[in-house]
């Protein structure tokens, strides 16, 4: 009898990629619902995709998963800060990103993109280092904003997910490409759900 992992290998994927796909989908679904349980799943997802992306030669994305694991721990702490439970009585509210943040975030994204693209290009077997570096840079900013429940993180994820679908299909990672199509739908859903819970703007948020 063929094992599930052997069957997945015969269909150009792996158990590790399947675990990453399942935990990744659940992670984004739970984040859209502002559930604390999203973050421990995010850690598991990051560990699985470290192996998947390293094997595919997507080295910037491999480094991204390490950062995702760390940011998942940060998000777990920030969303539950001041509470010992997984359902805090006073959860972190959804807010908009202050306009003053965007210039520093854009500069950081550009600098990180250049560093990642140049670094990945020096590694044997690196695949599409310039595009990979750009996607990783924007993804890190989106994840950082997500840990702070800033609404605009979803707009960045929507843009990134569209490009990632084609990238992973090109790298013969069909399960991951399908996962990012799911991510795209969940990001749109998350944007709508978080917008509904957005409090009225304050002078501090609009400055």
MARBA-3410 file (N, C-alpha, C, O; in Angstrom, 1 decimal):
207
0.8,-1.2,0.0,0.0,0.0,0.0,0.9,1.2,0.0,1.8,1.4,0.8 ~ 0.6,2.2,-0.9,1.4,3.4,-1.0,1.1,4.3,0.2,0.0,4.6,0.5 ~ 2.2,4.8,0.8,2.0,5.8,1.9,1.6,7.1,1.3,1.9,7.4,0.2 ~ 1.0,8.0,2.2,0.6,9.3,1.7,1.8,10.1,1.2,1.7,10.8,0.2 ~ 3.0,10.0,1.9,4.1,10.8,1.5,4.7,10.3,0.2,5.1,11.1,-0.6
4.7,9.0,0.0,5.1,8.4,-1.3,4.2,8.9,-2.5,4.7,9.2,-3.5 ~ 2.9,8.9,-2.2,1.9,9.4,-3.2,2.2,10.9,-3.5,2.2,11.3,-4.7 ~ 2.5,11.7,-2.5,2.7,13.1,-2.7,4.0,13.3,-3.5,4.1,14.1,-4.4 ~ 5.0,12.5,-3.2,6.3,12.6,-4.0,6.1,12.2,-5.4,6.7,12.8,-6.3 ~ 5.2,11.2,-5.7,4.9,10.8,-7.1,4.2,11.9,-7.8,4.2,11.9,-9.1
3.5,12.8,-7.1,2.8,13.9,-7.7,3.5,15.3,-7.6,2.9,16.3,-7.5 ~ 4.8,15.2,-7.5,5.7,16.4,-7.5,5.5,17.3,-6.3,5.6,18.5,-6.4 ~ 5.2,16.7,-5.1,5.2,17.5,-3.9,5.7,16.7,-2.8,6.3,15.6,-3.1 ~ 5.5,17.0,-1.5,6.0,16.3,-0.4,5.2,16.5,0.8,4.3,17.3,0.8 ~ 5.4,15.6,1.8,4.7,15.8,3.1,5.0,17.1,3.7,4.1,17.7,4.3
6.2,17.5,3.6,6.6,18.8,4.2,5.8,20.0,3.6,5.3,20.9,4.3 ~ 5.7,19.9,2.2,5.0,21.0,1.6,3.5,20.9,1.9,2.9,22.0,2.1 ~ 3.0,19.7,2.1,1.6,19.6,2.5,1.3,20.1,3.9,0.3,20.8,4.1 ~ 2.2,19.8,4.8,2.1,20.4,6.1,2.2,21.9,6.1,1.4,22.6,6.8 ~ 3.1,22.5,5.3,3.2,23.9,5.1,1.9,24.5,4.6,1.5,25.6,5.0
1.3,23.8,3.6,0.1,24.3,2.9,-1.0,24.4,3.9,-1.8,25.4,4.0 ~ -1.2,23.3,4.7,-2.3,23.2,5.6,-2.2,24.2,6.7,-3.1,25.0,7.0 ~ -1.0,24.3,7.3,-0.8,25.2,8.4,-0.8,26.7,7.9,-1.3,27.6,8.7 ~ -0.3,26.9,6.7,-0.4,28.3,6.2,-1.8,28.7,5.9,-2.1,29.9,6.2 ~ -2.6,27.9,5.3,-4.0,28.3,5.1,-4.7,28.6,6.3,-5.5,29.5,6.4
-4.5,27.7,7.3,-5.2,27.9,8.6,-4.7,29.2,9.3,-5.5,29.9,9.9 ~ -3.4,29.4,9.2,-2.8,30.6,9.8,-3.5,31.9,9.2,-3.9,32.8,10.0 ~ -3.6,32.0,7.9,-4.2,33.3,7.3,-5.6,33.3,7.7,-6.2,34.4,7.9 ~ -6.3,32.2,7.6,-7.8,32.2,8.0,-8.0,32.7,9.4,-8.9,33.4,9.6 ~ -7.2,32.3,10.3,-7.3,32.7,11.7,-6.9,34.1,11.9,-7.5,34.8,12.8
-5.9,34.6,11.2,-5.5,36.0,11.3,-6.6,36.9,10.9,-6.9,37.9,11.5 ~ -7.3,36.5,9.8,-8.4,37.3,9.3,-9.5,37.4,10.4,-10.2,38.4,10.4 ~ -9.6,36.4,11.2,-10.6,36.4,12.3,-10.0,36.9,13.6,-10.6,36.8,14.7 ~ -8.8,37.4,13.6,-8.1,38.0,14.7,-7.9,37.0,15.8,-8.1,37.4,17.0 ~ -7.7,35.8,15.5,-7.5,34.7,16.5,-6.1,34.6,16.9,-5.2,34.6,16.0
-5.8,34.5,18.2,-4.4,34.3,18.7,-3.8,32.9,18.2,-2.6,32.8,18.1 ~ -4.7,32.0,17.9,-4.2,30.7,17.5,-3.5,30.7,16.1,-2.8,29.7,15.7 ~ -3.6,31.8,15.4,-2.9,31.9,14.1,-1.4,31.9,14.3,-0.7,31.3,13.5 ~ -0.9,32.4,15.4,0.5,32.6,15.6,1.3,31.3,15.8,2.3,31.1,15.2 ~ 0.8,30.4,16.7,1.6,29.1,16.8,1.6,28.3,15.5,2.5,27.7,15.2
0.5,28.4,14.8,0.4,27.8,13.5,1.4,28.4,12.5,2.0,27.7,11.7 ~ 1.6,29.7,12.7,2.5,30.4,11.8,3.9,29.9,12.0,4.7,29.9,11.1 ~ 4.3,29.6,13.3,5.6,29.1,13.6,5.8,27.7,12.9,6.9,27.5,12.3 ~ 4.8,26.8,13.0,4.9,25.5,12.3,5.0,25.7,10.8,5.8,25.0,10.2 ~ 4.2,26.6,10.3,4.3,26.8,8.8,5.6,27.3,8.4,6.1,26.8,7.3
6.3,28.2,9.2,7.6,28.7,8.8,8.6,27.6,8.8,9.5,27.5,7.9 ~ 8.6,26.7,9.8,9.5,25.6,9.9,9.4,24.7,8.7,10.4,24.3,8.1 ~ 8.2,24.4,8.3,8.0,23.5,7.1,8.5,24.1,5.9,9.1,23.4,5.0 ~ 8.2,25.4,5.7,8.6,26.0,4.4,10.1,26.4,4.3,10.6,26.7,3.3 ~ 10.8,26.4,5.5,12.3,26.5,5.4,12.8,25.4,4.6,13.7,25.6,3.7
12.4,24.2,4.8,12.8,23.0,4.1,12.4,23.0,2.6,13.2,22.7,1.7 ~ 11.1,23.4,2.4,10.6,23.4,1.0,11.3,24.4,0.1,11.7,24.0,-1.0 ~ 11.5,25.6,0.6,12.1,26.7,-0.2,13.6,26.4,-0.4,14.1,26.8,-1.5 ~ 14.3,25.9,0.6,15.7,25.6,0.4,15.9,24.6,-0.6,16.8,24.7,-1.4 ~ 15.0,23.6,-0.7,15.1,22.5,-1.7,14.8,23.1,-3.1,15.4,22.6,-4.1
14.0,24.1,-3.2,13.6,24.7,-4.5,14.6,25.7,-5.0,14.4,26.3,-6.1 ~ 15.6,26.1,-4.2,16.6,27.1,-4.6,16.1,28.5,-4.3,16.7,29.5,-4.9 ~ 15.0,28.7,-3.6,14.5,30.0,-3.3,15.0,30.5,-2.0,14.4,30.4,-0.9 ~ 16.3,30.9,-2.0,17.0,31.1,-0.8,16.5,32.4,0.0,16.6,32.4,1.2 ~ 16.1,33.4,-0.7,15.6,34.6,0.0,14.3,34.2,0.7,14.0,34.7,1.8
13.5,33.4,0.0,12.2,32.9,0.7,12.5,32.0,1.9,11.8,32.0,2.8 ~ 13.6,31.2,1.8,14.0,30.4,2.9,14.3,31.3,4.1,13.9,31.0,5.2 ~ 15.1,32.4,3.9,15.4,33.3,5.0,14.1,34.0,5.5,14.0,34.3,6.6 ~ 13.2,34.3,4.5,11.9,34.9,4.9,11.2,34.0,5.9,10.6,34.5,6.9 ~ 11.2,32.7,5.7,10.5,31.8,6.6,11.1,31.9,8.1,10.4,31.8,9.0
12.4,32.0,8.1,13.0,32.2,9.5,12.5,33.5,10.1,12.1,33.5,11.3 ~ 12.4,34.5,9.3,11.9,35.8,9.8,10.4,35.7,10.2,10.0,36.2,11.2 ~ 9.6,34.9,9.4,8.2,34.7,9.7,8.1,34.0,11.0,7.2,34.3,11.8 ~ 8.9,33.0,11.3,8.9,32.3,12.6,9.1,33.2,13.7,8.3,33.2,14.7 ~ 10.1,34.1,13.6,10.3,35.1,14.7,9.2,36.1,14.8,8.7,36.4,15.9
8.7,36.6,13.6,7.6,37.6,13.7,6.3,36.9,14.2,5.5,37.6,14.8 ~ 6.1,35.6,14.0,4.9,35.0,14.5,5.0,35.0,16.1,4.0,35.1,16.7 ~ 6.2,34.8,16.6,6.3,34.9,18.1,6.1,36.3,18.5,5.5,36.5,19.6 ~ 6.6,37.3,17.8,6.3,38.7,18.1,4.8,39.0,18.1,4.3,39.6,19.0 ~ 4.2,38.5,17.0,2.7,38.8,16.9,1.9,38.1,18.0,1.0,38.7,18.5
2.3,36.9,18.3,1.7,36.2,19.4,1.8,37.0,20.7,0.8,37.1,21.5 ~ 2.9,37.5,21.0,3.1,38.3,22.2,2.3,39.7,22.1,1.7,40.0,23.1 ~ 2.4,40.3,21.0,1.8,41.7,20.9,0.2,41.5,20.9,-0.4,42.3,21.6 ~ -0.3,40.5,20.2,-1.8,40.4,20.2,-2.3,40.0,21.6,-3.4,40.4,22.0 ~ -1.5,39.3,22.4,-2.0,38.8,23.7,-1.3,39.5,24.8,-1.4,39.1,26.0
-0.7,40.6,24.6,0.0,41.4,25.6,-0.9,41.8,26.7,-2.0,42.4,26.5 ~ -0.5,41.5,27.9,-1.3,41.9,29.1,-2.4,40.9,29.4,-3.2,41.1,30.3 ~ -2.4,39.7,28.8,-3.3,38.6,29.1,-2.6,37.3,29.1,-1.7,37.1,28.3 ~ -3.0,36.5,30.0,-2.4,35.1,30.1,-3.1,34.1,29.3,-2.7,33.0,29.2 ~ -4.2,34.5,28.7,-5.0,33.5,27.9,-4.8,33.7,26.4,-4.2,34.7,26.0
-5.4,32.7,25.7,-5.3,32.8,24.2,-6.4,33.7,23.7,-6.5,34.0,22.5 ~ -7.3,34.2,24.5,-8.4,35.1,24.1,-8.4,36.3,25.0,-9.2,36.4,25.9 ~ -7.6,37.3,24.8,-7.4,38.4,25.7,-8.7,39.2,25.8,-9.5,39.4,24.9 ~ -8.9,39.7,27.0,-10.1,40.5,27.3,-10.1,41.9,26.6,-11.1,42.4,26.2 ~ -8.9,42.4,26.4,-8.7,43.7,25.7,-7.8,43.5,24.5,-6.6,43.8,24.6
-8.2,42.9,23.4,-7.3,42.6,22.3,-6.8,43.8,21.6,-7.4,44.9,21.7 ~ -5.7,43.7,21.0,-5.1,44.8,20.2,-6.1,45.2,19.1,-6.5,44.3,18.3 ~ -6.4,46.5,19.0,-7.4,46.9,18.0,-6.8,47.0,16.6,-5.6,47.2,16.4 ~ -7.6,46.9,15.6,-7.2,47.1,14.2,-7.1,48.6,14.0,-8.0,49.4,14.4 ~ -6.0,49.1,13.4,-5.8,50.5,13.1,-5.2,50.7,11.7,-4.7,49.7,11.2
-5.2,51.9,11.2,-4.6,52.2,9.9,-3.1,52.5,10.2,-2.7,52.9,11.3 ~ -2.3,52.3,9.2,-0.9,52.6,9.3,-0.7,54.2,9.2,-1.2,54.8,8.2 ~ 0.0,54.8,10.1,0.2,56.2,10.0,0.9,56.6,8.7,1.9,55.9,8.3 ~ 0.6,57.7,8.1,1.2,58.1,6.9,2.7,58.4,7.1,3.5,58.2,6.1 ~ 3.1,58.8,8.2,4.5,59.0,8.5,5.4,57.8,8.4,6.6,57.8,8.3
4.7,56.6,8.5,5.5,55.4,8.5,5.9,54.9,7.1,6.9,54.2,6.9 ~ 5.2,55.4,6.1,5.3,54.8,4.7,6.7,55.1,4.1,7.3,54.2,3.5 ~ 7.2,56.3,4.3,8.5,56.6,3.7,9.6,55.7,4.3,10.4,55.2,3.6 ~ 9.7,55.6,5.6,10.7,54.7,6.2,10.5,53.2,5.8,11.5,52.5,5.6 ~ 9.3,52.8,5.7,9.0,51.4,5.3,9.4,51.2,3.9,10.0,50.1,3.5
9.2,52.2,3.0,9.6,52.0,1.6,11.1,52.0,1.5,11.6,51.2,0.7 ~ 11.8,52.8,2.3,13.2,52.8,2.2,13.8,51.5,2.7,14.8,51.0,2.2 ~ 13.2,51.0,3.8,13.7,49.7,4.4,13.4,48.6,3.4,14.3,47.7,3.2 ~ 12.3,48.6,2.7,12.0,47.6,1.7,13.0,47.6,0.5,13.5,46.6,0.1 ~ 13.3,48.8,0.1,14.3,49.0,-1.0,15.7,48.5,-0.6,16.3,47.7,-1.4
16.1,48.9,0.5,17.4,48.4,1.0,17.5,46.9,1.2,18.5,46.3,0.8 ~ 16.4,46.4,1.8,16.4,44.9,2.0,16.4,44.2,0.7,17.0,43.1,0.5 ~ 15.6,44.7,-0.3,15.5,44.1,-1.6,16.9,44.0,-2.3,17.3,42.9,-2.8 ~ 17.6,45.1,-2.3,18.9,45.1,-2.9,19.9,44.1,-2.2,20.6,43.3,-2.9 ~ 19.9,44.1,-0.9,20.7,43.2,-0.1,20.4,41.7,-0.4,21.3,40.9,-0.6
19.1,41.4,-0.4,18.7,40.0,-0.6,19.0,39.6,-2.1,19.4,38.5,-2.3 ~ 18.7,40.4,-3.0,18.9,40.1,-4.4,20.4,39.9,-4.7,20.7,38.9,-5.4 ~ 21.2,40.7,-4.2,22.7,40.6,-4.4,23.2,39.4,-3.7,24.0,38.6,-4.2 ~ 22.7,39.1,-2.5,23.2,38.0,-1.7,22.8,36.7,-2.3,23.6,35.8,-2.4 ~ 21.5,36.6,-2.7,21.0,35.3,-3.3,21.6,35.0,-4.6,21.8,33.9,-4.9
21.9,36.1,-5.4,22.5,35.9,-6.7,23.9,35.2,-6.6,24.4,34.6,-7.6 ~ 24.5,35.3,-5.5,25.9,34.7,-5.3,25.8,33.2,-4.9,26.8,32.5,-4.9 ~ 24.6,32.7,-4.6,24.5,31.3,-4.1,24.2,30.4,-5.3,23.4,30.7,-6.2 ~ 24.9,29.3,-5.4,24.6,28.3,-6.5,23.2,27.8,-6.5,22.6,27.5,-5.4 ~ 22.6,27.8,-7.6,21.2,27.3,-7.8,20.1,28.3,-7.4,19.0,27.9,-7.3
20.5,29.5,-7.1,19.5,30.5,-6.8,18.5,30.8,-8.0,19.0,30.9,-9.1 ~ 17.2,30.8,-7.7,16.2,31.0,-8.7,15.6,32.4,-8.6,15.1,32.8,-7.6 ~ 15.7,33.1,-9.7,15.0,34.4,-9.8,15.3,35.3,-8.6,14.4,35.8,-8.0 ~ 16.6,35.6,-8.3,17.0,36.3,-7.1,16.4,37.7,-7.0,16.1,38.1,-5.9 ~ 16.3,38.4,-8.1,15.8,39.8,-8.0,14.3,39.8,-7.7,13.9,40.5,-6.8
13.5,39.0,-8.4,12.1,38.9,-8.0,11.9,38.3,-6.7,11.0,38.8,-5.9 ~ 12.6,37.3,-6.3,12.5,36.6,-5.0,12.8,37.6,-3.9,12.1,37.7,-2.9 ~ 13.8,38.4,-4.1,14.2,39.4,-3.1,13.2,40.5,-2.9,12.9,40.9,-1.8 ~ 12.5,40.9,-4.0,11.5,41.9,-3.9,10.3,41.4,-3.1,9.8,42.1,-2.2 ~ 9.9,40.2,-3.5,8.7,39.6,-2.8,9.0,39.4,-1.3,8.1,39.6,-0.5
10.2,39.0,-1.0,10.5,38.7,0.4,10.5,40.1,1.2,10.0,40.1,2.3 ~ 11.0,41.1,0.6,11.1,42.4,1.2,9.7,42.9,1.5,9.4,43.4,2.6 ~ 8.8,42.9,0.5,7.4,43.4,0.7,6.7,42.5,1.7,5.9,43.0,2.5 ~ 6.9,41.2,1.7,6.3,40.3,2.6,6.7,40.5,4.0,5.8,40.5,4.9 ~ 8.0,40.9,4.3,8.4,41.2,5.6,7.7,42.4,6.2,7.3,42.4,7.3
7.6,43.4,5.3,6.8,44.6,5.8,5.4,44.3,6.1,4.8,44.8,7.1 ~ 4.8,43.5,5.2,3.4,43.1,5.4,3.2,42.3,6.7,2.3,42.6,7.5 ~ 4.1,41.4,7.0,4.1,40.6,8.2,4.3,41.5,9.4,3.6,41.3,10.5 ~ 5.2,42.4,9.3,5.5,43.3,10.5,4.2,44.2,10.8,3.9,44.4,11.9 ~ 3.6,44.7,9.7,2.3,45.4,9.9,1.2,44.6,10.5,0.4,45.0,11.3
1.2,43.3,10.1,0.2,42.4,10.6,0.3,42.2,12.1,-0.7,42.1,12.8 ~ 1.6,42.1,12.6,1.8,41.9,14.0,1.2,43.0,14.8,1.0,42.9,16.0 ~ 1.1,44.2,14.2,0.6,45.4,14.8,-0.9,45.7,14.5,-1.4,46.7,14.8 ~ -1.5,44.8,13.8,-2.9,44.9,13.3,-3.1,46.2,12.6,-4.1,46.9,12.8 ~ -2.2,46.5,11.6,-2.4,47.6,10.7,-3.1,47.1,9.5,-2.7,46.2,8.9
-4.2,47.8,9.2,-5.1,47.3,8.1,-4.4,47.1,6.8,-4.7,46.2,6.0 ~ -3.5,48.0,6.4,-2.8,48.0,5.1,-2.0,46.8,4.8,-1.6,46.5,3.7 ~ -1.7,45.9,5.9,-1.0,44.7,5.6,-1.7,43.9,4.6,-1.0,43.2,3.8 ~ -3.0,43.9,4.5,-3.7,43.0,3.6,-3.5,43.5,2.2,-3.5,42.7,1.3 ~ -3.4,44.8,1.9,-3.2,45.3,0.6,-1.8,44.8,0.1,-1.7,44.4,-1.1
-0.8,44.8,0.9,0.5,44.3,0.5,0.4,42.8,0.3,1.0,42.3,-0.7 ~ -0.3,42.0,1.1,-0.4,40.6,0.9,-1.1,40.3,-0.4,-0.7,39.3,-1.1 ~ -2.1,41.1,-0.8,-2.8,40.8,-2.0,-1.9,41.0,-3.2,-1.9,40.1,-4.1 ~ -1.1,42.0,-3.2,-0.2,42.3,-4.3,0.9,41.2,-4.4,1.2,40.7,-5.5 ~ 1.4,40.8,-3.2,2.5,39.7,-3.2,1.9,38.4,-3.6,2.6,37.7,-4.4
0.7,38.0,-3.1,0.2,36.7,-3.4,-0.1,36.5,-4.9,0.2,35.4,-5.4 ~ -0.5,37.6,-5.6,-0.7,37.5,-7.1,0.6,37.1,-7.8,0.5,36.2,-8.7 ~ 1.7,37.7,-7.4,3.0,37.4,-8.0,3.5,36.0,-7.6,4.0,35.3,-8.4 ~ 3.3,35.7,-6.3,3.8,34.4,-5.8,3.1,33.2,-6.5,3.8,32.2,-6.7 ~ 1.9,33.3,-6.9,1.2,32.2,-7.5,2.0,31.8,-8.8,2.2,30.6,-9.0
2.3,32.8,-9.6,3.1,32.5,-10.8,4.5,32.0,-10.5,5.0,31.1,-11.2 ~ 5.1,32.6,-9.5,6.5,32.2,-9.2,6.5,30.7,-8.8,7.4,29.9,-9.2 ~ 5.6,30.3,-7.9,5.7,28.9,-7.4,5.2,27.9,-8.5,5.7,26.8,-8.5 ~ 4.4,28.3,-9.4,4.0,27.5,-10.5,5.2,27.3,-11.4,5.5,26.2,-11.9 ~ 6.0,28.3,-11.6,7.2,28.3,-12.4,8.3,27.4,-11.7,9.0,26.7,-12.5
8.3,27.3,-10.4,9.3,26.5,-9.7,8.8,25.1,-9.4,9.4,24.4,-8.6 ~ 7.7,24.7,-10.1,7.1,23.4,-9.9,6.8,23.0,-8.5,7.1,22.0,-8.0 ~ 6.1,24.0,-7.8,5.6,23.8,-6.5,4.0,24.0,-6.6,3.5,25.0,-6.1 ~ 3.3,23.0,-7.2,1.9,23.2,-7.5,1.1,23.4,-6.2,0.1,24.2,-6.2 ~ 1.4,22.7,-5.1,0.6,22.8,-3.9,0.8,24.2,-3.3,-0.2,24.8,-2.9
2.0,24.6,-3.3,2.2,26.0,-2.8,1.6,27.1,-3.7,1.1,28.1,-3.1 ~ 1.6,26.9,-5.0,1.0,27.8,-5.9,-0.5,27.9,-5.6,-1.1,29.0,-5.5 ~ -1.1,26.7,-5.4,-2.6,26.6,-5.0,-2.8,27.3,-3.7,-3.8,27.9,-3.4 ~ -1.9,27.1,-2.7,-2.0,27.7,-1.4,-2.0,29.2,-1.5,-2.8,29.8,-0.8 ~ -1.1,29.7,-2.3,-1.1,31.2,-2.5,-2.3,31.7,-3.2,-2.7,32.9,-3.0
-3.0,30.9,-4.0,-4.2,31.4,-4.6,-5.3,31.4,-3.5,-6.1,32.3,-3.4 ~ -5.2,30.4,-2.5,-6.1,30.5,-1.4,-5.7,31.7,-0.5,-6.6,32.4,0.0 ~ -4.4,32.0,-0.3,-4.0,33.1,0.5,-4.6,34.4,-0.1,-5.0,35.3,0.6 ~ -4.6,34.5,-1.4,-5.2,35.7,-2.1,-6.6,35.9,-1.7,-7.0,37.0,-1.4 ~ -7.4,34.8,-1.8,-8.8,34.9,-1.4,-9.0,35.3,0.1,-9.8,36.1,0.5
-8.1,34.7,0.9,-8.2,35.0,2.4,-7.7,36.4,2.7,-8.3,37.0,3.6 ~ -6.8,36.9,1.9,-6.3,38.3,2.1,-7.4,39.3,1.8,-7.6,40.2,2.5 ~ -8.2,39.0,0.7,-9.3,39.9,0.4,-10.4,39.8,1.5,-10.9,40.8,1.9 ~ -10.6,38.6,2.0,-11.6,38.4,3.1,-11.1,39.1,4.3,-11.9,39.7,5.0 ~ -9.8,38.9,4.6,-9.2,39.6,5.8,-9.3,41.1,5.8,-9.7,41.7,6.8
-9.1,41.7,4.6,-9.2,43.1,4.4,-10.6,43.6,4.7,-10.8,44.6,5.4 ~ -11.6,42.8,4.2,-13.0,43.2,4.4,-13.4,43.1,5.9,-14.0,43.9,6.5 ~ -12.9,42.0,6.5,-13.3,41.7,7.9,-12.6,42.7,8.9,-13.3,43.3,9.8 ~ -11.3,43.1,8.6,-10.7,44.0,9.5,-11.2,45.4,9.3,-11.3,46.2,10.2 ~ -11.6,45.8,8.0,-12.2,47.1,7.8,-13.5,47.3,8.6,-13.7,48.4,9.0
-14.3,46.2,8.7,-15.5,46.3,9.5,-15.3,46.6,10.9,-16.1,47.2,11.6 ~ -14.1,46.2,11.5,-13.8,46.4,12.9,-13.0,47.6,13.1,-12.6,47.9,14.3 ~ -12.7,48.3,12.1,-11.8,49.5,12.2,-12.5,50.6,13.0,-13.6,51.0,12.7 ~ -11.8,51.1,14.1,-12.4,52.2,14.9,-12.3,53.5,14.1,-11.6,53.6,13.2 ~ -13.1,54.5,14.5,-13.0,55.8,13.9,-11.6,56.4,14.0,-10.9,56.1,15.0
-11.1,57.1,12.9,-9.7,57.6,12.9,-9.6,58.6,14.0,-10.4,59.4,14.3 ~ -8.4,58.6,14.6,-8.0,59.6,15.6,-6.9,60.5,15.1,-6.3,60.1,14.1 ~ -6.7,61.7,15.7,-5.6,62.5,15.2,-4.3,61.9,15.2,-3.5,62.1,14.3 ~ -4.0,61.0,16.2,-2.7,60.3,16.3,-2.5,59.4,15.1,-1.4,59.2,14.6 ~ -3.6,58.7,14.7,-3.5,57.7,13.6,-3.4,58.4,12.2,-2.8,57.8,11.3
-3.9,59.6,12.1,-3.9,60.2,10.8,-2.7,61.1,10.6,-2.5,61.6,9.5 ~ -1.9,61.2,11.6,-0.7,62.1,11.5,0.5,61.3,11.0,1.6,61.9,10.8
END
